[in-house]
Amino acid sequence: MRWMMVLLLGMLAAQAYGKNTDAHTVMVYGGQDGPGWAIMTELPAGWNKDCCTYAKAIGVNLVLYQGEWTGKPERVMVLNVWPARLPTLAAEVDEDRQHYLQSDAHGKADVFTVANPRAITCQGVLYRGSDHVDDAVVFCDPGKASGVRYSWSMTVGESDPNRQTLLATFKRVVEQSLYLKYQKPAPATVTK
């Protein structure tokens, strides 16, 4: 029965998502024991996806990466979904910014602008590390009724020759993210 719900979500999401001939879509879902959710987005051409091996090993819901998995964070897009615990999305962003700047006293936090055509509130931050490695992080809130928040992040070297292309691809993945509420199907009733 679970696969039928995933298939239905996938078909509905594909209709809402639209068609892009240069990319495929990827969907991940969770929260069967709490707020149920599904997130679908673009899988850029030449990128791989993983929800169940590498992602699980590092404690996140989905990773998108190019080539072979190295275990290094550079050039890896990471999706993390969690039950909302702070009162606002701004509070989540502020807490993350504060934590980052405490860990790197010489780091900087700039705005990373994203537009989300899916009417989900998102706020982005570009952390510029004193180690010359930057982290783009975008926090999103699909609304109080969802019970969850999620973030996309990617680490890119300051001197990476493909930095702008990578950040543009990351931005497109974030902007194309589609949140869906996961709802368990009602138990089947048996009639005699």
C-alpha positions in Angstrom: 0.0 0.0 0.0 2.9 2.4 0.7 4.2 2.1 -2.8 0.7 3.1 -4.1 0.9 6.3 -2.1 4.4 7.1 -3.3 3.3 6.4 -6.9 0.2 8.7 -6.5 2.4 11.4 -4.9 4.9 11.1 -7.7 2.2 11.4 -10.4 0.6 14.4 -8.7 3.9 16.0 -8.2 5.0 15.4 -11.8 1.9 17.2 -13.0 2.5 20.1 -10.6 6.2 20.2 -11.3 5.9 20.6 -15.0 8.2 19.2 -17.7 11.9 19.9 -18.1 13.6 18.1 -20.9 17.1 18.6 -19.6 16.6 17.2 -16.1 14.9 14.4 -14.3 13.0 14.6 -11.0 13.7 13.0 -7.7 11.4 12.5 -4.7 12.1 11.6 -1.1 9.5 11.2 1.6 9.4 10.5 5.4 7.8 11.3 8.6 5.6 8.2 8.8 5.8 8.4 12.6 5.3 12.2 12.8 4.4 14.9 10.3 4.4 13.2 6.9 6.1 14.9 4.0 7.5 14.4 0.5 9.8 16.7 -1.4 10.3 16.5 -5.1 12.9 18.5 -7.1 14.9 18.6 -10.2 17.8 16.2 -10.6 20.2 18.1 -12.8 21.7 16.2 -15.8 24.9 14.4 -14.8 24.0 14.4 -11.1 23.3 11.3 -9.0 20.8 10.9 -6.1 20.9 8.9 -2.9 18.4 8.8 -0.1 19.2 5.4 1.5 22.9 4.7 1.7 25.1 7.8 1.7 22.4 10.2 2.9 21.4 7.9 5.7 25.1 7.4 6.7 25.5 11.2 7.2 22.0 11.6 8.8 20.2 13.5 6.1 17.3 12.7 3.8 18.8 13.1 0.3 22.1 13.9 -1.3 22.7 15.0 -4.9 26.3 14.6 -6.2 28.3 14.3 -9.4 30.5 11.3 -10.3 31.4 8.8 -7.6 30.5 9.3 -3.9 33.7 10.5 -2.1 32.2 11.2 1.3 33.6 14.8 1.1 31.0 17.6 1.5 32.3 19.7 -1.4 29.9 19.9 -4.4 27.2 17.8 -2.7 23.7 19.1 -2.4 22.1 18.0 0.9 18.4 18.0 1.8 17.5 17.8 5.5 13.9 17.7 6.8 13.1 18.0 10.5 10.0 18.6 12.7 9.6 22.4 13.2 10.8 23.2 16.7 11.4 27.0 16.7 8.5 29.4 16.3 9.5 30.9 13.0 11.7 30.2 10.0 13.7 33.4 10.8 14.5 31.9 14.2 15.8 28.8 12.5 18.0 30.9 10.3 19.2 33.1 13.1 20.2 30.1 15.3 22.1 28.5 12.4 23.9 31.8 11.6 24.8 32.3 15.2 26.2 28.7 15.5 28.2 29.2 12.3 29.7 32.5 13.3 30.6 31.1 16.8 32.4 28.2 15.1 34.3 30.4 12.7 35.0 33.8 14.3 36.4 35.2 11.0 33.6 33.8 8.8 31.0 35.9 7.2 27.3 35.3 6.6 25.7 37.0 3.5 22.2 36.7 2.0 21.8 34.0 -0.6 18.8 35.1 -2.6 16.4 32.5 -3.9 12.9 32.8 -5.4 10.5 30.0 -4.8 7.7 29.8 -7.3 5.9 27.2 -5.2 4.8 29.8 -2.6 7.0 28.3 0.1 8.8 30.8 2.4 12.6 30.3 2.0 15.6 32.2 3.3 19.1 31.6 2.1 22.5 32.3 3.6 25.9 32.1 2.0 28.5 31.4 4.7 32.0 32.4 3.7 34.5 30.5 5.8 37.9 31.7 6.9 39.1 28.3 5.5 38.1 29.6 2.0 35.3 27.0 1.8 31.8 28.4 1.5 28.4 26.9 2.4 25.2 27.9 0.7 22.2 27.1 2.9 18.5 27.7 2.2 15.9 27.1 4.9 12.3 26.6 3.8 9.0 26.5 5.7 6.0 24.8 4.0 3.7 26.3 6.6 2.7 25.6 10.2 0.2 22.9 9.2 3.1 20.8 7.7 4.8 20.4 11.0 8.2 20.4 9.3 10.9 22.6 7.9 13.6 21.7 5.5 16.9 23.0 4.2 19.1 22.5 1.2 22.8 23.1 1.5 26.0 22.8 -0.6 29.7 23.4 0.2 31.8 25.0 -2.5 35.4 26.0 -2.5 36.0 29.7 -2.8 38.5 29.1 -5.7 36.5 26.2 -7.3 36.6 27.0 -11.1 33.0 25.9 -11.4 31.8 27.8 -8.4 29.3 30.0 -10.2 27.8 27.1 -12.3 27.5 25.0 -9.1 25.8 27.7 -7.2 23.4 28.4 -10.1 22.6 24.7 -10.3 22.1 24.5 -6.5 19.8 27.6 -6.7 17.7 25.9 -9.4 17.3 22.7 -7.4 16.1 24.7 -4.4 13.8 26.9 -6.4 12.2 23.8 -8.1 11.6 22.0 -4.8 8.0 21.0 -4.3 6.7 20.1 -0.9 3.8 17.6 -0.6 2.1 16.4 2.5 2.5 12.7 2.9 -0.7 11.1 4.2 -1.1 7.5 5.0 -3.9 5.8 3.1 -6.9 4.9 5.2 -7.0 1.3 6.3 -9.0 -0.9 3.9 -12.4 -1.9 5.1 -13.7 -5.4 4.5 -17.3 -5.8 3.7 -19.2 -9.1 3.8 
